[in-house]
């Protein structure tokens, strides 16, 4: 299953190291990092999150 992870680089709740190594568990893994977003990426950057999801879904043939 294709998987998209969108991570806020200013997340103080979860360490960014958690984004590393996921490829070992998820064959089709995409990581998008948002430098000015926190743990709540959808609230911090809703337009960017929506844009990333839509572009990723089109690229994967899901939209």
PDB file of N, CA, C, O and CB in Angstrom:
ATOM      1  N   UNK A   1       0.845  -1.172   0.000  1.00  0.00           N
ATOM      2  CA  UNK A   1       0.000   0.000   0.000  1.00  0.00           C
ATOM      3  C   UNK A   1       0.889   1.233   0.000  1.00  0.00           C
ATOM      4  O   UNK A   1       1.724   1.377   0.893  1.00  0.00           O
ATOM      5  CB  UNK A   1      -0.960  -0.001   1.213  1.00  0.00           C
ATOM      6  N   UNK A   2       0.737   2.127  -0.972  1.00  0.00           N
ATOM      7  CA  UNK A   2       1.498   3.370  -0.963  1.00  0.00           C
ATOM      8  C   UNK A   2       1.174   4.181   0.293  1.00  0.00           C
ATOM      9  O   UNK A   2       0.016   4.282   0.699  1.00  0.00           O
ATOM     10  CB  UNK A   2       1.200   4.196  -2.231  1.00  0.00           C
ATOM     11  N   UNK A   3       2.205   4.752   0.896  1.00  0.00           N
ATOM     12  CA  UNK A   3       2.030   5.489   2.146  1.00  0.00           C
ATOM     13  C   UNK A   3       2.736   6.825   2.060  1.00  0.00           C
ATOM     14  O   UNK A   3       3.893   6.903   1.646  1.00  0.00           O
ATOM     15  CB  UNK A   3       2.559   4.679   3.344  1.00  0.00           C
ATOM     16  N   UNK A   4       2.034   7.877   2.453  1.00  0.00           N
ATOM     17  CA  UNK A   4       2.588   9.229   2.514  1.00  0.00           C
ATOM     18  C   UNK A   4       2.644   9.672   3.963  1.00  0.00           C
ATOM     19  O   UNK A   4       1.641   9.617   4.676  1.00  0.00           O
ATOM     20  CB  UNK A   4       1.747  10.224   1.667  1.00  0.00           C
ATOM     21  N   UNK A   5       3.822  10.112   4.401  1.00  0.00           N
ATOM     22  CA  UNK A   5       3.982  10.693   5.741  1.00  0.00           C
ATOM     23  C   UNK A   5       4.336  12.162   5.562  1.00  0.00           C
ATOM     24  O   UNK A   5       5.284  12.499   4.853  1.00  0.00           O
ATOM     25  CB  UNK A   5       5.089   9.934   6.583  1.00  0.00           C
ATOM     26  N   UNK A   6       3.575  13.026   6.203  1.00  0.00           N
ATOM     27  CA  UNK A   6       3.859  14.465   6.181  1.00  0.00           C
ATOM     28  C   UNK A   6       4.258  14.845   7.595  1.00  0.00           C
ATOM     29  O   UNK A   6       3.493  14.649   8.539  1.00  0.00           O
ATOM     30  CB  UNK A   6       2.613  15.317   5.678  1.00  0.00           C
ATOM     31  N   UNK A   7       5.454  15.387   7.738  1.00  0.00           N
ATOM     32  CA  UNK A   7       6.039  15.627   9.060  1.00  0.00           C
ATOM     33  C   UNK A   7       6.382  17.095   9.242  1.00  0.00           C
ATOM     34  O   UNK A   7       7.016  17.706   8.381  1.00  0.00           O
ATOM     35  CB  UNK A   7       7.291  14.766   9.260  1.00  0.00           C
ATOM     36  N   UNK A   8       5.966  17.648  10.349  1.00  0.00           N
ATOM     37  CA  UNK A   8       6.353  19.009  10.711  1.00  0.00           C
ATOM     38  C   UNK A   8       7.700  19.001  11.415  1.00  0.00           C
ATOM     39  O   UNK A   8       7.851  18.359  12.455  1.00  0.00           O
ATOM     40  CB  UNK A   8       5.285  19.661  11.605  1.00  0.00           C
ATOM     41  N   UNK A   9       8.657  19.690  10.873  1.00  0.00           N
ATOM     42  CA  UNK A   9      10.007  19.684  11.431  1.00  0.00           C
ATOM     43  C   UNK A   9      10.110  20.380  12.786  1.00  0.00           C
ATOM     44  O   UNK A   9      11.107  20.217  13.489  1.00  0.00           O
ATOM     45  CB  UNK A   9      10.950  20.337  10.467  1.00  0.00           C
ATOM     46  N   UNK A  10       9.098  21.147  13.157  1.00  0.00           N
ATOM     47  CA  UNK A  10       9.097  21.813  14.467  1.00  0.00           C
ATOM     48  C   UNK A  10       8.255  21.056  15.499  1.00  0.00           C
ATOM     49  O   UNK A  10       7.823  21.624  16.502  1.00  0.00           O
ATOM     50  CB  UNK A  10       8.573  23.244  14.327  1.00  0.00           C
ATOM     51  N   UNK A  11       8.032  19.780  15.238  1.00  0.00           N
ATOM     52  CA  UNK A  11       7.264  18.927  16.157  1.00  0.00           C
ATOM     53  C   UNK A  11       8.069  18.743  17.441  1.00  0.00           C
ATOM     54  O   UNK A  11       9.190  18.234  17.404  1.00  0.00           O
ATOM     55  CB  UNK A  11       6.932  17.538  15.502  1.00  0.00           C
ATOM     56  N   UNK A  12       7.505  19.151  18.572  1.00  0.00           N
ATOM     57  CA  UNK A  12       8.190  18.984  19.859  1.00  0.00           C
ATOM     58  C   UNK A  12       7.689  17.738  20.597  1.00  0.00           C
ATOM     59  O   UNK A  12       8.256  17.356  21.621  1.00  0.00           O
ATOM     60  CB  UNK A  12       7.988  20.232  20.737  1.00  0.00           C
ATOM     61  N   UNK A  13       6.634  17.107  20.083  1.00  0.00           N
ATOM     62  CA  UNK A  13       6.081  15.922  20.726  1.00  0.00           C
ATOM     63  C   UNK A  13       6.781  14.642  20.265  1.00  0.00           C
ATOM     64  O   UNK A  13       6.992  13.724  21.057  1.00  0.00           O
ATOM     65  CB  UNK A  13       4.591  15.827  20.443  1.00  0.00           C
ATOM     66  N   UNK A  14       7.137  14.590  18.988  1.00  0.00           N
ATOM     67  CA  UNK A  14       7.772  13.394  18.421  1.00  0.00           C
ATOM     68  C   UNK A  14       9.054  13.795  17.707  1.00  0.00           C
ATOM     69  O   UNK A  14       9.074  14.765  16.950  1.00  0.00           O
ATOM     70  CB  UNK A  14       6.810  12.658  17.443  1.00  0.00           C
ATOM     71  N   UNK A  15      10.110  13.054  17.948  1.00  0.00           N
ATOM     72  CA  UNK A  15      11.408  13.358  17.359  1.00  0.00           C
ATOM     73  C   UNK A  15      11.429  13.026  15.866  1.00  0.00           C
ATOM     74  O   UNK A  15      10.858  12.024  15.435  1.00  0.00           O
ATOM     75  CB  UNK A  15      12.513  12.588  18.086  1.00  0.00           C
ATOM     76  N   UNK A  16      12.085  13.866  15.097  1.00  0.00           N
ATOM     77  CA  UNK A  16      12.150  13.675  13.647  1.00  0.00           C
ATOM     78  C   UNK A  16      12.856  12.373  13.272  1.00  0.00           C
ATOM     79  O   UNK A  16      12.709  11.894  12.148  1.00  0.00           O
ATOM     80  CB  UNK A  16      12.863  14.852  12.996  1.00  0.00           C
ATOM     81  N   UNK A  17      13.611  11.805  14.189  1.00  0.00           N
ATOM     82  CA  UNK A  17      14.263  10.511  13.941  1.00  0.00           C
ATOM     83  C   UNK A  17      13.231   9.417  13.651  1.00  0.00           C
ATOM     84  O   UNK A  17      13.560   8.408  13.027  1.00  0.00           O
ATOM     85  CB  UNK A  17      15.131  10.109  15.150  1.00  0.00           C
ATOM     86  N   UNK A  18      12.002   9.609  14.094  1.00  0.00           N
ATOM     87  CA  UNK A  18      10.946   8.631  13.834  1.00  0.00           C
ATOM     88  C   UNK A  18      10.596   8.526  12.352  1.00  0.00           C
ATOM     89  O   UNK A  18       9.937   7.570  11.941  1.00  0.00           O
ATOM     90  CB  UNK A  18       9.706   8.992  14.623  1.00  0.00           C
ATOM     91  N   UNK A  19      11.023   9.488  11.553  1.00  0.00           N
ATOM     92  CA  UNK A  19      10.759   9.435  10.116  1.00  0.00           C
ATOM     93  C   UNK A  19      11.772   8.555   9.389  1.00  0.00           C
ATOM     94  O   UNK A  19      11.587   8.244   8.213  1.00  0.00           O
ATOM     95  CB  UNK A  19      10.775  10.842   9.525  1.00  0.00           C
ATOM     96  N   UNK A  20      12.811   8.161  10.057  1.00  0.00           N
ATOM     97  CA  UNK A  20      13.890   7.387   9.428  1.00  0.00           C
ATOM     98  C   UNK A  20      13.646   5.892   9.570  1.00  0.00           C
ATOM     99  O   UNK A  20      13.195   5.419  10.613  1.00  0.00           O
ATOM    100  CB  UNK A  20      15.247   7.757  10.044  1.00  0.00           C
ATOM    101  N   UNK A  21      13.951   5.154   8.508  1.00  0.00           N
ATOM    102  CA  UNK A  21      13.868   3.705   8.545  1.00  0.00           C
ATOM    103  C   UNK A  21      12.523   3.110   8.198  1.00  0.00           C
ATOM    104  O   UNK A  21      12.374   1.888   8.207  1.00  0.00           O
ATOM    105  CB  UNK A  21      14.243   3.249   9.861  1.00  0.00           C
ATOM    106  N   UNK A  22      11.539   3.937   7.891  1.00  0.00           N
ATOM    107  CA  UNK A  22      10.209   3.413   7.571  1.00  0.00           C
ATOM    108  C   UNK A  22      10.185   2.602   6.282  1.00  0.00           C
ATOM    109  O   UNK A  22       9.309   1.759   6.087  1.00  0.00           O
ATOM    110  CB  UNK A  22       9.225   4.549   7.464  1.00  0.00           C
ATOM    111  N   UNK A  23      11.154   2.862   5.399  1.00  0.00           N
ATOM    112  CA  UNK A  23      11.221   2.135   4.132  1.00  0.00           C
ATOM    113  C   UNK A  23      11.400   0.635   4.363  1.00  0.00           C
ATOM    114  O   UNK A  23      11.032  -0.172   3.510  1.00  0.00           O
ATOM    115  CB  UNK A  23      12.368   2.675   3.271  1.00  0.00           C
ATOM    116  N   UNK A  24      11.956   0.264   5.499  1.00  0.00           N
ATOM    117  CA  UNK A  24      12.138  -1.155   5.812  1.00  0.00           C
ATOM    118  C   UNK A  24      10.810  -1.862   6.067  1.00  0.00           C
ATOM    119  O   UNK A  24      10.726  -3.084   5.947  1.00  0.00           O
ATOM    120  CB  UNK A  24      13.041  -1.309   7.026  1.00  0.00           C
ATOM    121  N   UNK A  25       9.782  -1.108   6.414  1.00  0.00           N
ATOM    122  CA  UNK A  25       8.483  -1.681   6.758  1.00  0.00           C
ATOM    123  C   UNK A  25       7.399  -1.375   5.731  1.00  0.00           C
ATOM    124  O   UNK A  25       6.387  -2.072   5.656  1.00  0.00           O
ATOM    125  CB  UNK A  25       8.050  -1.178   8.101  1.00  0.00           C
ATOM    126  N   UNK A  26       7.621  -0.322   4.939  1.00  0.00           N
ATOM    127  CA  UNK A  26       6.626   0.112   3.964  1.00  0.00           C
ATOM    128  C   UNK A  26       7.317   0.191   2.603  1.00  0.00           C
ATOM    129  O   UNK A  26       8.203   1.019   2.390  1.00  0.00           O
ATOM    130  CB  UNK A  26       5.986   1.500   4.367  1.00  0.00           C
ATOM    131  N   UNK A  27       6.901  -0.681   1.688  1.00  0.00           N
ATOM    132  CA  UNK A  27       7.577  -0.785   0.399  1.00  0.00           C
ATOM    133  C   UNK A  27       7.507   0.503  -0.417  1.00  0.00           C
ATOM    134  O   UNK A  27       8.505   0.921  -1.005  1.00  0.00           O
ATOM    135  CB  UNK A  27       6.982  -1.915  -0.394  1.00  0.00           C
ATOM    136  N   UNK A  28       6.350   1.124  -0.457  1.00  0.00           N
ATOM    137  CA  UNK A  28       6.148   2.334  -1.263  1.00  0.00           C
ATOM    138  C   UNK A  28       5.907   3.499  -0.309  1.00  0.00           C
ATOM    139  O   UNK A  28       4.764   3.877  -0.054  1.00  0.00           O
ATOM    140  CB  UNK A  28       4.943   2.165  -2.269  1.00  0.00           C
ATOM    141  N   UNK A  29       6.989   4.064   0.215  1.00  0.00           N
ATOM    142  CA  UNK A  29       6.942   5.077   1.272  1.00  0.00           C
ATOM    143  C   UNK A  29       7.430   6.422   0.752  1.00  0.00           C
ATOM    144  O   UNK A  29       8.480   6.507   0.115  1.00  0.00           O
ATOM    145  CB  UNK A  29       7.787   4.639   2.479  1.00  0.00           C
ATOM    146  N   UNK A  30       6.665   7.466   1.027  1.00  0.00           N
ATOM    147  CA  UNK A  30       7.051   8.832   0.666  1.00  0.00           C
ATOM    148  C   UNK A  30       7.002   9.691   1.912  1.00  0.00           C
ATOM    149  O   UNK A  30       6.017   9.673   2.650  1.00  0.00           O
ATOM    150  CB  UNK A  30       6.125   9.413  -0.445  1.00  0.00           C
ATOM    151  N   UNK A  31       8.064  10.441   2.145  1.00  0.00           N
ATOM    152  CA  UNK A  31       8.131  11.368   3.267  1.00  0.00           C
ATOM    153  C   UNK A  31       8.189  12.789   2.737  1.00  0.00           C
ATOM    154  O   UNK A  31       9.018  13.107   1.884  1.00  0.00           O
ATOM    155  CB  UNK A  31       9.352  11.068   4.168  1.00  0.00           C
ATOM    156  N   UNK A  32       7.312  13.640   3.240  1.00  0.00           N
ATOM    157  CA  UNK A  32       7.340  15.074   2.944  1.00  0.00           C
ATOM    158  C   UNK A  32       7.513  15.805   4.270  1.00  0.00           C
ATOM    159  O   UNK A  32       6.712  15.637   5.190  1.00  0.00           O
ATOM    160  CB  UNK A  32       6.029  15.545   2.192  1.00  0.00           C
ATOM    161  N   UNK A  33       8.557  16.611   4.361  1.00  0.00           N
ATOM    162  CA  UNK A  33       8.824  17.364   5.589  1.00  0.00           C
ATOM    163  C   UNK A  33       8.464  18.833   5.379  1.00  0.00           C
ATOM    164  O   UNK A  33       8.816  19.442   4.369  1.00  0.00           O
ATOM    165  CB  UNK A  33      10.314  17.222   6.015  1.00  0.00           C
ATOM    166  N   UNK A  34       7.752  19.380   6.362  1.00  0.00           N
ATOM    167  CA  UNK A  34       7.374  20.793   6.323  1.00  0.00           C
ATOM    168  C   UNK A  34       8.200  21.533   7.372  1.00  0.00           C
ATOM    169  O   UNK A  34       7.994  21.334   8.570  1.00  0.00           O
ATOM    170  CB  UNK A  34       5.831  20.984   6.575  1.00  0.00           C
ATOM    171  N   UNK A  35       9.126  22.379   6.942  1.00  0.00           N
ATOM    172  CA  UNK A  35      10.061  23.017   7.881  1.00  0.00           C
ATOM    173  C   UNK A  35       9.418  23.967   8.885  1.00  0.00           C
ATOM    174  O   UNK A  35       9.979  24.178   9.960  1.00  0.00           O
ATOM    175  CB  UNK A  35      11.087  23.764   7.115  1.00  0.00           C
ATOM    176  N   UNK A  36       8.265  24.544   8.574  1.00  0.00           N
ATOM    177  CA  UNK A  36       7.657  25.526   9.474  1.00  0.00           C
ATOM    178  C   UNK A  36       6.416  25.005  10.183  1.00  0.00           C
ATOM    179  O   UNK A  36       5.662  25.781  10.771  1.00  0.00           O
ATOM    180  CB  UNK A  36       7.304  26.765   8.708  1.00  0.00           C
ATOM    181  N   UNK A  37       6.201  23.698  10.129  1.00  0.00           N
ATOM    182  CA  UNK A  37       5.026  23.109  10.771  1.00  0.00           C
ATOM    183  C   UNK A  37       5.434  22.358  12.035  1.00  0.00           C
ATOM    184  O   UNK A  37       6.572  21.910  12.174  1.00  0.00           O
ATOM    185  CB  UNK A  37       4.291  22.162   9.798  1.00  0.00           C
ATOM    186  N   UNK A  38       4.470  22.233  12.956  1.00  0.00           N
ATOM    187  CA  UNK A  38       4.692  21.526  14.213  1.00  0.00           C
ATOM    188  C   UNK A  38       4.062  20.131  14.117  1.00  0.00           C
ATOM    189  O   UNK A  38       3.917  19.579  13.027  1.00  0.00           O
ATOM    190  CB  UNK A  38       4.099  22.329  15.418  1.00  0.00           C
ATOM    191  N   UNK A  39       3.695  19.580  15.255  1.00  0.00           N
ATOM    192  CA  UNK A  39       3.020  18.283  15.331  1.00  0.00           C
ATOM    193  C   UNK A  39       1.678  18.319  14.590  1.00  0.00           C
ATOM    194  O   UNK A  39       1.199  17.291  14.110  1.00  0.00           O
ATOM    195  CB  UNK A  39       2.803  17.877  16.803  1.00  0.00           C
ATOM    196  N   UNK A  40       1.088  19.489  14.504  1.00  0.00           N
ATOM    197  CA  UNK A  40      -0.248  19.638  13.926  1.00  0.00           C
ATOM    198  C   UNK A  40      -0.152  20.204  12.508  1.00  0.00           C
ATOM    199  O   UNK A  40      -0.607  21.317  12.244  1.00  0.00           O
ATOM    200  CB  UNK A  40      -1.126  20.553  14.814  1.00  0.00           C
ATOM    201  N   UNK A  41       0.445  19.428  11.597  1.00  0.00           N
ATOM    202  CA  UNK A  41       0.705  19.918  10.240  1.00  0.00           C
ATOM    203  C   UNK A  41      -0.557  20.382   9.533  1.00  0.00           C
ATOM    204  O   UNK A  41      -0.526  21.365   8.793  1.00  0.00           O
ATOM    205  CB  UNK A  41       1.372  18.841   9.420  1.00  0.00           C
ATOM    206  N   UNK A  42      -1.664  19.689   9.750  1.00  0.00           N
ATOM    207  CA  UNK A  42      -2.894  20.047   9.049  1.00  0.00           C
ATOM    208  C   UNK A  42      -3.451  21.392   9.517  1.00  0.00           C
ATOM    209  O   UNK A  42      -4.148  22.068   8.760  1.00  0.00           O
ATOM    210  CB  UNK A  42      -3.938  18.961   9.245  1.00  0.00           C
ATOM    211  N   UNK A  43      -3.151  21.782  10.754  1.00  0.00           N
ATOM    212  CA  UNK A  43      -3.570  23.098  11.229  1.00  0.00           C
ATOM    213  C   UNK A  43      -2.547  24.179  10.864  1.00  0.00           C
ATOM    214  O   UNK A  43      -2.916  25.309  10.545  1.00  0.00           O
ATOM    215  CB  UNK A  43      -3.781  23.068  12.745  1.00  0.00           C
ATOM    216  N   UNK A  44      -1.279  23.828  10.914  1.00  0.00           N
ATOM    217  CA  UNK A  44      -0.211  24.789  10.643  1.00  0.00           C
ATOM    218  C   UNK A  44      -0.100  25.159   9.166  1.00  0.00           C
ATOM    219  O   UNK A  44       0.200  26.305   8.832  1.00  0.00           O
ATOM    220  CB  UNK A  44       1.105  24.232  11.120  1.00  0.00           C
ATOM    221  N   UNK A  45      -0.340  24.194   8.289  1.00  0.00           N
ATOM    222  CA  UNK A  45      -0.144  24.426   6.853  1.00  0.00           C
ATOM    223  C   UNK A  45      -1.190  23.668   6.041  1.00  0.00           C
ATOM    224  O   UNK A  45      -0.838  22.788   5.255  1.00  0.00           O
ATOM    225  CB  UNK A  45       1.276  24.000   6.422  1.00  0.00           C
ATOM    226  N   UNK A  46      -2.480  23.999   6.219  1.00  0.00           N
ATOM    227  CA  UNK A  46      -3.531  23.211   5.562  1.00  0.00           C
ATOM    228  C   UNK A  46      -3.443  23.208   4.039  1.00  0.00           C
ATOM    229  O   UNK A  46      -3.662  22.171   3.412  1.00  0.00           O
ATOM    230  CB  UNK A  46      -4.873  23.730   5.970  1.00  0.00           C
ATOM    231  N   UNK A  47      -3.131  24.337   3.445  1.00  0.00           N
ATOM    232  CA  UNK A  47      -3.055  24.397   1.980  1.00  0.00           C
ATOM    233  C   UNK A  47      -1.912  23.536   1.460  1.00  0.00           C
ATOM    234  O   UNK A  47      -2.066  22.820   0.470  1.00  0.00           O
ATOM    235  CB  UNK A  47      -2.877  25.849   1.508  1.00  0.00           C
ATOM    236  N   UNK A  48      -0.762  23.610   2.131  1.00  0.00           N
ATOM    237  CA  UNK A  48       0.399  22.823   1.724  1.00  0.00           C
ATOM    238  C   UNK A  48       0.134  21.329   1.920  1.00  0.00           C
ATOM    239  O   UNK A  48       0.478  20.523   1.055  1.00  0.00           O
ATOM    240  CB  UNK A  48       1.647  23.254   2.518  1.00  0.00           C
ATOM    241  N   UNK A  49      -0.464  20.958   3.032  1.00  0.00           N
ATOM    242  CA  UNK A  49      -0.792  19.550   3.284  1.00  0.00           C
ATOM    243  C   UNK A  49      -1.756  19.037   2.210  1.00  0.00           C
ATOM    244  O   UNK A  49      -1.550  17.955   1.662  1.00  0.00           O
ATOM    245  CB  UNK A  49      -1.413  19.375   4.700  1.00  0.00           C
ATOM    246  N   UNK A  50      -2.794  19.798   1.912  1.00  0.00           N
ATOM    247  CA  UNK A  50      -3.749  19.392   0.871  1.00  0.00           C
ATOM    248  C   UNK A  50      -3.075  19.272  -0.486  1.00  0.00           C
ATOM    249  O   UNK A  50      -3.352  18.340  -1.241  1.00  0.00           O
ATOM    250  CB  UNK A  50      -4.904  20.390   0.788  1.00  0.00           C
ATOM    251  N   UNK A  51      -2.195  20.211  -0.797  1.00  0.00           N
ATOM    252  CA  UNK A  51      -1.470  20.176  -2.067  1.00  0.00           C
ATOM    253  C   UNK A  51      -0.593  18.935  -2.150  1.00  0.00           C
ATOM    254  O   UNK A  51      -0.573  18.255  -3.176  1.00  0.00           O
ATOM    255  CB  UNK A  51      -0.617  21.442  -2.237  1.00  0.00           C
ATOM    256  N   UNK A  52       0.132  18.636  -1.078  1.00  0.00           N
ATOM    257  CA  UNK A  52       1.007  17.462  -1.059  1.00  0.00           C
ATOM    258  C   UNK A  52       0.218  16.164  -1.208  1.00  0.00           C
ATOM    259  O   UNK A  52       0.622  15.272  -1.953  1.00  0.00           O
ATOM    260  CB  UNK A  52       1.814  17.431   0.234  1.00  0.00           C
ATOM    261  N   UNK A  53      -0.903  16.059  -0.502  1.00  0.00           N
ATOM    262  CA  UNK A  53      -1.730  14.849  -0.590  1.00  0.00           C
ATOM    263  C   UNK A  53      -2.274  14.683  -2.008  1.00  0.00           C
ATOM    264  O   UNK A  53      -2.217  13.589  -2.570  1.00  0.00           O
ATOM    265  CB  UNK A  53      -2.896  14.907   0.431  1.00  0.00           C
ATOM    266  N   UNK A  54      -2.795  15.750  -2.580  1.00  0.00           N
ATOM    267  CA  UNK A  54      -3.373  15.670  -3.924  1.00  0.00           C
ATOM    268  C   UNK A  54      -2.314  15.301  -4.959  1.00  0.00           C
ATOM    269  O   UNK A  54      -2.554  14.451  -5.817  1.00  0.00           O
ATOM    270  CB  UNK A  54      -4.034  17.002  -4.301  1.00  0.00           C
ATOM    271  N   UNK A  55      -1.151  15.931  -4.885  1.00  0.00           N
ATOM    272  CA  UNK A  55      -0.080  15.642  -5.845  1.00  0.00           C
ATOM    273  C   UNK A  55       0.403  14.206  -5.695  1.00  0.00           C
ATOM    274  O   UNK A  55       0.622  13.520  -6.694  1.00  0.00           O
ATOM    275  CB  UNK A  55       1.095  16.618  -5.657  1.00  0.00           C
ATOM    276  N   UNK A  56       0.571  13.747  -4.472  1.00  0.00           N
ATOM    277  CA  UNK A  56       1.010  12.381  -4.203  1.00  0.00           C
ATOM    278  C   UNK A  56      -0.015  11.377  -4.724  1.00  0.00           C
ATOM    279  O   UNK A  56       0.350  10.391  -5.364  1.00  0.00           O
ATOM    280  CB  UNK A  56       1.242  12.174  -2.697  1.00  0.00           C
ATOM    281  N   UNK A  57      -1.289  11.622  -4.454  1.00  0.00           N
ATOM    282  CA  UNK A  57      -2.350  10.712  -4.913  1.00  0.00           C
ATOM    283  C   UNK A  57      -2.384  10.636  -6.433  1.00  0.00           C
ATOM    284  O   UNK A  57      -2.555   9.553  -6.991  1.00  0.00           O
ATOM    285  CB  UNK A  57      -3.723  11.167  -4.381  1.00  0.00           C
ATOM    286  N   UNK A  58      -2.222  11.771  -7.113  1.00  0.00           N
ATOM    287  CA  UNK A  58      -2.180  11.764  -8.584  1.00  0.00           C
ATOM    288  C   UNK A  58      -0.968  10.960  -9.066  1.00  0.00           C
ATOM    289  O   UNK A  58      -1.086  10.142  -9.978  1.00  0.00           O
ATOM    290  CB  UNK A  58      -2.125  13.222  -9.143  1.00  0.00           C
ATOM    291  N   UNK A  59       0.179  11.193  -8.459  1.00  0.00           N
ATOM    292  CA  UNK A  59       1.412  10.495  -8.850  1.00  0.00           C
ATOM    293  C   UNK A  59       1.270   8.974  -8.691  1.00  0.00           C
ATOM    294  O   UNK A  59       1.807   8.209  -9.492  1.00  0.00           O
ATOM    295  CB  UNK A  59       2.599  11.004  -8.008  1.00  0.00           C
ATOM    296  N   UNK A  60       0.555   8.552  -7.668  1.00  0.00           N
ATOM    297  CA  UNK A  60       0.371   7.122  -7.399  1.00  0.00           C
ATOM    298  C   UNK A  60      -0.817   6.527  -8.153  1.00  0.00           C
ATOM    299  O   UNK A  60      -1.091   5.333  -8.037  1.00  0.00           O
ATOM    300  CB  UNK A  60       0.187   6.899  -5.913  1.00  0.00           C
ATOM    301  N   UNK A  61      -1.521   7.354  -8.923  1.00  0.00           N
ATOM    302  CA  UNK A  61      -2.682   6.873  -9.662  1.00  0.00           C
ATOM    303  C   UNK A  61      -3.892   6.623  -8.776  1.00  0.00           C
ATOM    304  O   UNK A  61      -4.756   5.809  -9.103  1.00  0.00           O
ATOM    305  CB  UNK A  61      -2.331   5.615 -10.391  1.00  0.00           C
ATOM    306  N   UNK A  62      -3.947   7.330  -7.652  1.00  0.00           N
ATOM    307  CA  UNK A  62      -5.038   7.153  -6.687  1.00  0.00           C
ATOM    308  C   UNK A  62      -6.110   8.215  -6.815  1.00  0.00           C
ATOM    309  O   UNK A  62      -7.148   8.132  -6.159  1.00  0.00           O
ATOM    310  CB  UNK A  62      -4.494   7.162  -5.283  1.00  0.00           C
ATOM    311  N   UNK A  63      -5.872   9.206  -7.647  1.00  0.00           N
ATOM    312  CA  UNK A  63      -6.854  10.293  -7.801  1.00  0.00           C
ATOM    313  C   UNK A  63      -7.045  10.609  -9.273  1.00  0.00           C
ATOM    314  O   UNK A  63      -7.829  11.494  -9.618  1.00  0.00           O
ATOM    315  CB  UNK A  63      -6.404  11.565  -7.033  1.00  0.00           C
TER     316      UNK A  63
END
